[in-house]
């Protein structure tokens, strides 16, 4: 318990330097670190909400990797956290509801 007290969460952003993907290393007393890469324009397939028609367009793709101490954070909970972060980034207006 002493090793886990005063634990923190860190976000490491190398995207501002053009790094697309990296894996960050946890530094004690952190329990997790989120590595955020650059948002890169790539071709994406979108679906028109009215017609259901699929279209090819340009979107921004950003990769994130989370390293966590499994003595504290269960892998399934970490996956749920990343899914929530993804949903909020894809639909920021949902933060207002």
Protein Blocks (a to p, Z undefined) as FASTA:
>chain_A
ZZmgoiacddddfklnopabdcdddddfbfbdcddddddddddddddfklopacdddddd
ddddddddfklmcfklmmmmmmmmmmmmmmmmlmmZZ
